[in-house]
Amino acid sequence: MRILYLGNDLSKASKYHSAYATLKINLRKEGYTVFTASTQKKQLLRLLDMIYYILKYRHKVDYVLIDTFSTNAFYFAFICSQISRLFRLKYIPILHGGNLPSRLDRSFLLSNLIFKNSEYNVSPSNYLKYEFEKRNFKVLLIPNTIDINEYPFKERKKIEPKILYVRAFASIYNPLMAIKVFKKVFRIYPNAKLCMVGPNRDGILSEVLKEIELNNLQNNVKITGVLPKEDWHSLSKDYDIFINTTNVDNTPVSLIETMALGLPIVSTNVGGVPYLVSDKIDGLLVDKNDVNQMYTHIIDLLENEDLTNQLSKKGREKAVLLDWENVKEKWIKILK
Protein backbone atom coordinates (compact mmCIF):
# COMPACT_ATOMS: atom_id res chain seq x y z
CA MET A 1 0.00 0.00 0.00
CA ARG A 2 1.38 3.39 -1.04
CA ILE A 3 0.32 6.66 0.56
CA LEU A 4 0.91 10.33 -0.12
CA TYR A 5 0.63 12.30 3.13
CA LEU A 6 0.13 16.07 2.75
CA GLY A 7 0.68 18.35 5.74
CA ASN A 8 3.18 20.54 7.56
CA ASP A 9 6.30 18.38 7.52
CA LEU A 10 8.32 20.85 9.59
CA SER A 11 9.64 18.66 12.39
CA LYS A 12 13.29 18.98 11.40
CA ALA A 13 13.11 22.75 11.12
CA SER A 14 10.98 23.39 14.21
CA LYS A 15 12.34 20.58 16.44
CA TYR A 16 8.68 19.92 17.28
CA HIS A 17 7.54 16.31 16.81
CA SER A 18 4.02 16.79 15.48
CA ALA A 19 1.13 14.37 15.04
CA TYR A 20 2.02 14.44 11.34
CA ALA A 21 5.57 13.24 12.04
CA THR A 22 4.36 10.54 14.44
CA LEU A 23 1.78 9.10 12.02
CA LYS A 24 4.10 8.96 9.00
CA ILE A 25 6.76 7.14 11.07
CA ASN A 26 4.24 4.65 12.47
CA LEU A 27 2.72 3.88 9.07
CA ARG A 28 6.17 3.20 7.65
CA LYS A 29 6.86 0.83 10.55
CA GLU A 30 3.76 -1.11 9.55
CA GLY A 31 5.12 -1.59 6.04
CA TYR A 32 3.35 1.20 4.16
CA THR A 33 5.26 3.25 1.60
CA VAL A 34 4.64 6.87 2.62
CA PHE A 35 5.56 9.86 0.44
CA THR A 36 5.29 13.20 2.25
CA ALA A 37 4.90 16.90 1.49
CA SER A 38 5.78 19.50 2.42
CA THR A 39 8.90 20.72 4.20
CA GLN A 40 8.49 24.22 2.78
CA LYS A 41 8.13 26.89 5.48
CA LYS A 42 6.38 29.52 3.36
CA GLN A 43 2.71 28.78 2.82
CA LEU A 44 2.55 29.42 -0.92
CA LEU A 45 5.60 27.26 -1.58
CA ARG A 46 4.13 24.56 0.64
CA LEU A 47 0.89 24.53 -1.33
CA LEU A 48 2.73 24.40 -4.66
CA ASP A 49 4.87 21.56 -3.33
CA MET A 50 1.76 19.60 -2.30
CA ILE A 51 0.22 20.08 -5.74
CA TYR A 52 3.46 18.97 -7.39
CA TYR A 53 3.55 15.80 -5.28
CA ILE A 54 -0.03 14.92 -6.20
CA LEU A 55 0.84 15.29 -9.87
CA LYS A 56 4.09 13.35 -9.46
CA TYR A 57 2.60 10.40 -7.58
CA ARG A 58 -0.92 10.33 -9.01
CA HIS A 59 -0.29 6.95 -10.69
CA LYS A 60 1.79 5.52 -7.82
CA VAL A 61 -0.31 5.92 -4.65
CA ASP A 62 -3.46 4.28 -3.34
CA TYR A 63 -4.48 7.00 -0.87
CA VAL A 64 -3.83 10.67 -0.21
CA LEU A 65 -3.94 11.71 3.46
CA ILE A 66 -4.55 15.43 3.96
CA ASP A 67 -4.04 17.20 7.28
CA THR A 68 -6.94 19.64 7.47
CA PHE A 69 -6.97 22.82 9.58
CA SER A 70 -9.33 25.75 10.04
CA THR A 71 -7.05 28.64 9.04
CA ASN A 72 -5.44 29.32 5.63
CA ALA A 73 -4.42 25.67 5.46
CA PHE A 74 -8.12 24.85 5.05
CA TYR A 75 -7.80 26.08 1.49
CA PHE A 76 -4.78 23.81 1.01
CA ALA A 77 -7.01 20.89 1.94
CA PHE A 78 -9.70 22.10 -0.46
CA ILE A 79 -7.32 22.48 -3.39
CA CYS A 80 -5.51 19.18 -2.76
CA SER A 81 -8.74 17.26 -2.28
CA GLN A 82 -10.22 18.55 -5.52
CA ILE A 83 -7.05 17.77 -7.50
CA SER A 84 -7.18 14.29 -5.99
CA ARG A 85 -10.77 13.97 -7.15
CA LEU A 86 -9.74 15.07 -10.64
CA PHE A 87 -7.31 12.16 -10.83
CA ARG A 88 -9.74 9.78 -9.07
CA LEU A 89 -7.43 9.39 -6.10
CA LYS A 90 -8.99 8.27 -2.83
CA TYR A 91 -8.28 10.90 -0.19
CA ILE A 92 -8.73 11.04 3.59
CA PRO A 93 -8.84 14.37 5.44
CA ILE A 94 -7.38 14.16 8.96
CA LEU A 95 -9.10 16.78 11.07
CA HIS A 96 -7.09 19.18 13.25
CA GLY A 97 -7.76 22.48 14.95
CA GLY A 98 -10.36 23.48 17.51
CA ASN A 99 -11.86 26.09 15.16
CA LEU A 100 -12.80 23.65 12.40
CA PRO A 101 -16.50 23.66 13.39
CA SER A 102 -16.73 27.41 12.78
CA ARG A 103 -14.87 26.93 9.49
CA LEU A 104 -17.52 24.39 8.43
CA ASP A 105 -20.20 27.01 9.01
CA ARG A 106 -18.30 29.83 7.29
CA SER A 107 -17.24 27.77 4.28
CA PHE A 108 -20.23 25.49 3.83
CA LEU A 109 -19.91 24.87 0.08
CA LEU A 110 -16.16 24.20 0.17
CA SER A 111 -16.62 21.93 3.19
CA ASN A 112 -19.19 19.86 1.34
CA LEU A 113 -16.84 19.48 -1.62
CA ILE A 114 -14.03 18.28 0.67
CA PHE A 115 -15.81 16.10 3.20
CA LYS A 116 -18.72 14.67 1.20
CA ASN A 117 -16.40 13.31 -1.49
CA SER A 118 -13.65 11.85 0.70
CA GLU A 119 -13.09 8.12 1.19
CA TYR A 120 -13.19 8.71 4.96
CA ASN A 121 -12.94 11.69 7.29
CA VAL A 122 -10.73 10.91 10.28
CA SER A 123 -10.98 12.78 13.57
CA PRO A 124 -8.46 12.35 16.41
CA SER A 125 -11.06 13.53 18.92
CA ASN A 126 -14.66 12.86 19.87
CA TYR A 127 -15.08 16.63 19.92
CA LEU A 128 -14.57 17.07 16.16
CA LYS A 129 -16.38 13.79 15.46
CA TYR A 130 -19.43 15.16 17.25
CA GLU A 131 -19.22 18.56 15.54
CA PHE A 132 -18.86 17.03 12.06
CA GLU A 133 -21.63 14.49 12.58
CA LYS A 134 -23.89 17.29 13.81
CA ARG A 135 -23.42 18.82 10.35
CA ASN A 136 -24.11 15.49 8.61
CA PHE A 137 -20.53 14.56 7.72
CA LYS A 138 -19.45 10.97 8.29
CA VAL A 139 -16.39 10.71 10.55
CA LEU A 140 -14.22 7.92 11.93
CA LEU A 141 -12.54 8.37 15.31
CA ILE A 142 -8.82 7.47 15.28
CA PRO A 143 -6.98 9.13 18.19
CA ASN A 144 -3.58 10.75 18.01
CA THR A 145 -1.04 8.28 19.33
CA ILE A 146 2.26 8.06 21.14
CA ASP A 147 4.85 5.34 21.70
CA ILE A 148 4.36 4.80 25.43
CA ASN A 149 7.84 3.29 25.75
CA GLU A 150 9.34 6.71 24.94
CA TYR A 151 7.73 8.28 28.02
CA PRO A 152 9.36 7.50 31.37
CA PHE A 153 6.67 7.65 34.04
CA LYS A 154 7.37 9.56 37.25
CA GLU A 155 4.63 9.16 39.82
CA ARG A 156 3.79 12.42 41.57
CA LYS A 157 2.67 12.43 45.20
CA LYS A 158 3.96 15.21 47.42
CA ILE A 159 4.92 17.92 44.99
CA GLU A 160 6.54 21.34 44.85
CA PRO A 161 5.29 24.50 43.08
CA LYS A 162 7.22 23.74 39.91
CA ILE A 163 5.02 24.40 36.91
CA LEU A 164 5.56 23.49 33.25
CA TYR A 165 4.00 25.04 30.13
CA VAL A 166 4.67 23.38 26.75
CA ARG A 167 2.93 25.19 23.91
CA ALA A 168 3.77 27.74 21.25
CA PHE A 169 3.82 31.40 22.21
CA ALA A 170 0.71 32.23 20.20
CA SER A 171 -2.35 34.25 21.16
CA ILE A 172 -4.76 31.31 20.77
CA TYR A 173 -2.77 29.41 23.42
CA ASN A 174 -2.96 32.37 25.83
CA PRO A 175 0.55 32.22 27.37
CA LEU A 176 -0.15 35.48 29.22
CA MET A 177 -2.63 33.57 31.35
CA ALA A 178 0.21 31.31 32.48
CA ILE A 179 2.11 34.34 33.80
CA LYS A 180 -0.97 35.73 35.54
CA VAL A 181 -1.63 32.39 37.21
CA PHE A 182 1.99 31.99 38.23
CA LYS A 183 2.05 35.50 39.72
CA LYS A 184 -0.67 34.44 42.16
CA VAL A 185 1.12 31.17 43.01
CA PHE A 186 4.36 33.10 43.56
CA ARG A 187 2.73 35.30 46.18
CA ILE A 188 2.02 32.21 48.30
CA TYR A 189 5.08 30.20 47.32
CA PRO A 190 8.06 32.53 46.72
CA ASN A 191 10.17 29.51 45.77
CA ALA A 192 7.79 28.64 42.89
CA LYS A 193 9.20 28.05 39.41
CA LEU A 194 7.62 28.25 35.96
CA CYS A 195 9.23 26.87 32.81
CA MET A 196 7.74 27.74 29.41
CA VAL A 197 8.72 25.64 26.40
CA GLY A 198 7.71 26.49 22.84
CA PRO A 199 8.38 28.56 19.73
CA ASN A 200 7.43 32.21 19.25
CA ARG A 201 4.60 32.22 16.70
CA ASP A 202 2.82 35.57 16.53
CA GLY A 203 4.88 38.00 18.58
CA ILE A 204 3.07 37.54 21.89
CA LEU A 205 6.33 36.43 23.50
CA SER A 206 7.31 40.09 23.81
CA GLU A 207 4.16 40.71 25.88
CA VAL A 208 4.96 37.70 28.05
CA LEU A 209 8.47 39.03 28.70
CA LYS A 210 7.06 42.45 29.64
CA GLU A 211 4.62 40.84 32.07
CA ILE A 212 7.45 38.85 33.65
CA GLU A 213 9.57 41.96 34.09
CA LEU A 214 6.69 44.06 35.35
CA ASN A 215 6.07 41.57 38.15
CA ASN A 216 9.75 40.95 38.94
CA LEU A 217 9.51 37.27 38.07
CA GLN A 218 12.73 37.04 36.05
CA ASN A 219 14.43 34.76 38.58
CA ASN A 220 11.48 32.38 38.77
CA VAL A 221 10.35 32.06 35.14
CA LYS A 222 12.48 30.27 32.55
CA ILE A 223 11.72 30.42 28.81
CA THR A 224 13.58 27.80 26.79
CA GLY A 225 12.25 28.32 23.28
CA VAL A 226 11.34 25.23 21.30
CA LEU A 227 12.93 21.97 22.47
CA PRO A 228 13.11 18.54 20.83
CA LYS A 229 10.68 16.06 22.35
CA GLU A 230 13.38 14.14 24.18
CA ASP A 231 14.71 17.32 25.80
CA TRP A 232 11.44 18.55 27.21
CA HIS A 233 10.61 15.05 28.40
CA SER A 234 13.88 15.05 30.34
CA LEU A 235 13.15 18.56 31.61
CA SER A 236 9.71 17.49 32.85
CA LYS A 237 11.30 15.37 35.58
CA ASP A 238 12.12 18.60 37.41
CA TYR A 239 8.51 19.85 37.39
CA ASP A 240 5.35 18.70 39.13
CA ILE A 241 2.35 20.46 37.53
CA PHE A 242 1.49 21.00 33.87
CA ILE A 243 -0.73 23.92 32.83
CA ASN A 244 -2.54 24.34 29.51
CA THR A 245 -4.01 27.84 29.10
CA THR A 246 -5.30 27.64 25.53
CA ASN A 247 -8.39 29.46 24.23
CA VAL A 248 -8.91 27.10 21.27
CA ASP A 249 -7.95 23.44 21.01
CA ASN A 250 -8.72 20.04 19.56
CA THR A 251 -6.86 17.09 21.14
CA PRO A 252 -3.36 18.37 21.87
CA VAL A 253 -0.65 15.70 21.75
CA SER A 254 1.20 17.66 24.45
CA LEU A 255 -1.53 16.71 26.95
CA ILE A 256 -1.30 13.02 26.01
CA GLU A 257 2.47 13.20 26.44
CA THR A 258 2.08 14.95 29.78
CA MET A 259 -0.25 12.21 31.04
CA ALA A 260 2.27 9.59 29.95
CA LEU A 261 5.01 11.34 31.93
CA GLY A 262 2.91 11.44 35.10
CA LEU A 263 2.46 15.21 35.41
CA PRO A 264 -0.93 16.24 36.83
CA ILE A 265 -2.69 18.57 34.39
CA VAL A 266 -4.61 21.78 34.97
CA SER A 267 -6.16 22.90 31.67
CA THR A 268 -8.80 25.16 30.21
CA ASN A 269 -11.86 23.18 29.13
CA VAL A 270 -12.06 24.46 25.54
CA GLY A 271 -12.75 22.54 22.34
CA GLY A 272 -11.69 18.91 22.51
CA VAL A 273 -9.86 19.12 25.84
CA PRO A 274 -12.80 17.87 27.99
CA TYR A 275 -13.15 14.94 25.56
CA LEU A 276 -9.56 13.97 26.42
CA VAL A 277 -9.17 15.06 30.06
CA SER A 278 -11.79 13.85 32.54
CA ASP A 279 -12.21 16.55 35.18
CA LYS A 280 -11.15 15.50 38.69
CA ILE A 281 -10.28 11.99 37.43
CA ASP A 282 -7.15 12.35 35.30
CA GLY A 283 -6.87 16.14 35.21
CA LEU A 284 -8.42 19.38 36.44
CA LEU A 285 -10.38 21.66 34.10
CA VAL A 286 -11.11 25.37 34.33
CA ASP A 287 -13.06 27.85 32.23
CA LYS A 288 -11.29 29.71 29.45
CA ASN A 289 -9.11 32.55 30.76
CA ASP A 290 -10.17 31.90 34.38
CA VAL A 291 -6.97 32.80 36.21
CA ASN A 292 -8.44 32.41 39.70
CA GLN A 293 -9.85 28.95 39.02
CA MET A 294 -6.55 27.67 37.61
CA TYR A 295 -4.65 29.16 40.56
CA THR A 296 -7.07 27.49 43.00
CA HIS A 297 -6.60 24.10 41.36
CA ILE A 298 -2.81 24.43 41.51
CA ILE A 299 -3.06 25.15 45.24
CA ASP A 300 -5.38 22.13 45.59
CA LEU A 301 -2.69 19.91 44.06
CA LEU A 302 0.03 21.35 46.27
CA GLU A 303 -2.03 20.73 49.39
CA ASN A 304 -3.71 17.42 48.49
CA GLU A 305 -1.28 14.54 48.01
CA ASP A 306 -4.04 12.00 47.31
CA LEU A 307 -5.52 14.12 44.50
CA THR A 308 -2.10 14.70 42.95
CA ASN A 309 -1.26 10.99 43.03
CA GLN A 310 -4.62 10.05 41.55
CA LEU A 311 -4.25 12.41 38.59
CA SER A 312 -0.70 11.23 38.00
CA LYS A 313 -1.61 7.53 37.87
CA LYS A 314 -4.93 7.88 36.03
CA GLY A 315 -3.31 10.11 33.43
CA ARG A 316 -0.69 7.46 32.72
CA GLU A 317 -3.40 4.80 32.42
CA LYS A 318 -5.22 6.86 29.80
CA ALA A 319 -2.02 7.56 27.87
CA VAL A 320 -1.30 3.82 27.66
CA LEU A 321 -4.61 3.37 25.81
CA LEU A 322 -3.35 5.82 23.17
CA ASP A 323 -0.18 3.89 22.43
CA TRP A 324 0.23 3.15 18.71
CA GLU A 325 -0.08 -0.60 19.32
CA ASN A 326 -3.58 -0.03 20.73
CA VAL A 327 -4.73 2.22 17.87
CA LYS A 328 -2.98 0.99 14.71
CA GLU A 329 -5.67 -1.54 13.75
CA LYS A 330 -8.04 1.36 13.05
CA TRP A 331 -5.65 2.74 10.44
CA ILE A 332 -4.91 -0.70 9.00
CA LYS A 333 -8.65 -1.32 8.61
CA ILE A 334 -9.24 1.73 6.40
CA LEU A 335 -5.96 1.64 4.46
CA LYS A 336 -6.64 -1.56 2.57
N, C-alpha and C positions, 0 to 999 in steps of 0.2 A: 504494500500500500504506500502510495506516494502523496505527500501533502505539501501544499504551499501555505505557509503561515504568515499573514500580513499583520504587522503591528509596529510598535515602537521598540526596535531591537537596539536599545541604547545602554545595555548593561555594562559593556566594557568602558564606555565613555563616562557614564554616571557613577559607576561602582555600585549601583543599586540593582539587586537581584530581583527583578520583577516577576509577576505571575507569568508573563510572556516567556521569560527566560526559563522559568521552572518547567512550564508545560512542554516547550520544545525539547528540552533535555530529556524529560521523562518519556516522551513519545519515541525519541530516538533509542532510548534504552529498551523499549518494547519491540524494536525492530522496524519501526516506520522510517521511511526516508522523508526527511523534513527539509524543504527549502524555505528560507526566511527572507523577509524584507520588512522594514528597512533600517539600516544603520545611519541613515542621513539625519542630521540634527535639525536642519531647516525644513519647515513643514512642506513647502512647495517641492523641494528636492525629494523629500520622503514620499510624497504622493506620486511623483513622476517615477520614482524607483519602483513603487508598488505596481504601477501600471505596466512598467517594463517587464517585471517579473511574471505578471499574468500572461503577457504576450509571449514571453520566452518559454514558459513552462505549460502553456495551454494544452499541449498534446502529451504531456508527460506526467500530469498529476491527476489524482482521483478526487481530491477535495481541496477546497480553498477555505482555510480558517481566517476569519477577519475579526480582530479586536475592535470593538465598537464602543465609542465614547459619546458623550453628550455635547462636547464643545466643537471646535472646528473639525476635529477628527471624525465627527459624525458624517461629514461630507466625504471624507476619505472612504468610509464604509459604504456610503451610497454609490460612489463612483466605481469602486472595486467590485461591489456586488453586481452592478448592472453590466460591467464588462464581463464578469464571470457568466452572467446569464446569456450574454451575446454569444459566447463560445460554448454554451451548454455545459458549463462546469458547475458541479455541485458545490455550494458554499454554505458555511456555517458561521454566522455571527456569534461571537463570544461577548457577552454583555458586561460592560464595566461602567462605573461612574454613577454616583448617587443621584445625579440630575437627569438621568435618562428618561424617567417618566415625564418630566416637563418637556423634554425634547420631543417625545412621542406626540404630545399635545400640540406643540408649536409647529412641528413638521409632519403633519398627519399623512399627507400624500407620499412624501419620500419614505416615511416609515413603513407604509404599506408596501411600497415597491421593494424595500429591503427585506422585511420580516415575513411577508406573506409568500415570497418566492424562494425562500431559503430551504435547504434540505432539513435543517434543524435550527432552532435558536437555543443557545446554551447560556444559562445563567449560573454564576457561582453562588448566588444567594437566593433564599426564599423571598427576600424583599423584592428583587427585580422580577422574579418568577410571578409573584402575586400581582405586581403592577402591570406586567405585560399581559397576563391572562385576563386581568380586569378590562383590558382594551382589546380582547379577543385575538391575541397572538399566542400561538402554541410555543411552549418553552419547556426545555428539559433542565432539571437541576443537576449540575455537576460542580461540586465545590472546588474552590482553590485548594491546592494541596501543598504539603511540605514533606520532606524526608525526615521523619521524627528522629532518626539516628544522628542527625546533624545538630540536634538541640539538647545540650546537656541540661538536665533538670536539676534545679536547686530549690529545695523545699523551703518556703518562707514560713517562719513562726513568729518569733519576737524580732521585730524589724526596727530599723532606724529611719529617720526622715530623709532618705536618699531617693530622689525621684528622677525618673527617666522619661524623656520625650523623644520618640523616633518618628519623624514625619517631615516632609518638606516645609520650608519656611514660605508658605503661600497663604493668602488671605482666607481661602476656603477651609484651611486647617486650623485657623485661629490661634497661632502661636502666642499672640499677646495674652490670651486667656491663661496660658501656662504661667506666664510671669506674674499675672495678677493673683492667681491661686497661690503660687509659691511665696509671694510677698506676705500673704496672710499666714502661711505655715511658718515662715521665717520669724515672724513676730513671737510665736510661741516656742519655736525651736531654733534658736540662733545658730545651731550647728548644722542646720538643714543644708542639703545640697541638691541642685538641679542640673542635670546634664541634658542638652538638647542636640540631637543628631539629625542631620538632614541637609539637603541642598537649599540654596537661596533661589526661589523661583520667580517671585514677582516684586521683589524690592522691600517686602515687609520686614526683612531682617534688620534693616536700619532702624525701624520703629521699635523692634524688640530690643536692640542695643541701647536706644535712648531710654527706654523704660527701665532697663537694668541699671543704667547709670543714674537715672533720676532717683531710684530707690536704694542706691548704694549697695547693690547686690553683686558687684563685680567679683568679689572673692568667693561667692557661693554659687554662682551660675557659670557653667562651662558650656561653650558652644564648639562642637567638633567639626562642623561641616559634614558632608556626606562621608559615610564609612562603608567599606565592604561588609557584607553580611557577617562574615566570620569575626570581624573586629568589633562590631557592636554587640554580637553575642557574647564575646569575651568581656566586653565592658559591662554588660548587664549584670555580671556576677557581683559587681560593687554597688548595685542599686536594689531597692526593695519595693518600689511602687512604680507602676507605669501609668502615665496619664495620656489620654487621647482627647484633644479639645476641639475636634473638627466640627464644622458647621454643615458639611455635606459629605456623605460617605456611602459606599456600597458594602463590601465585605473586605475590609483591609487585611492584607496578608500580615502586616505588622502585628495585628492583634492575635492572629493565630500563632505567630512565632513567639509572641510574648507569653501566651498561655503555655506553649511547649517548654519555655525556659523557667516557668514557675513564678513569674512576677504577677502579683495581684494587680488587676486592671481597674482603673476608674476612668470611665469614658462618657462622653455625651451620647445621647440615645437617638442620634439622627439616622435617617436612611436605613441601611441594612444592619447597623450595629446591633440593635436589639434582637435581630434574627440570629446573630452569632453569639452574643454575650447574654447569658441569662442573669438578670438582675438579682443580686444577693445569693446567687448559687455559684457562678464561676466568674463573677465580676460585679462591679457596682456602676450603675448608670445614673446620669444626671441630665437635666434639661440643657438644651443648647445655650451656651454662653452663661450658664449659671455658676458664677465663681464661688458663691457662698456654699452651694450644695456640694461642689467638688471638694472644696476645702474641708467641709464637715466630714465627708467620706474618707478623706485622707487621715484626718484625726481619728476617725473610727478604727481604721486599720492599725494605726500606731498604738491605740489603746486596747485593742481587742485581738489577742493572740489567736483565739479560736477561729474568728472570722478570717483573719489573714491566712491561716493554715488551710482553711476550707477552700478559699478562692484559689490558692496556689495549687492544691491537689486536684480540684475539680477542673481547673483550667487545663492542666496537663492531660487529664483523662479525655477532655473534649478534643484537644489537639491530636491525640493519638488516632482518633476516629478520622482525622483529615490527612493522615499519612497516605502517600501515593498508592501504597499497596492495598489500601482499603477503598480507594476511589477509582483505580485504573480500569476496572471492568466496565464502568459506565462509558468511558471513552472507547474502549475496544468494541463495545456493543454497537456504537453508531458509526465507527470508522471501519466498515466492512463492506 
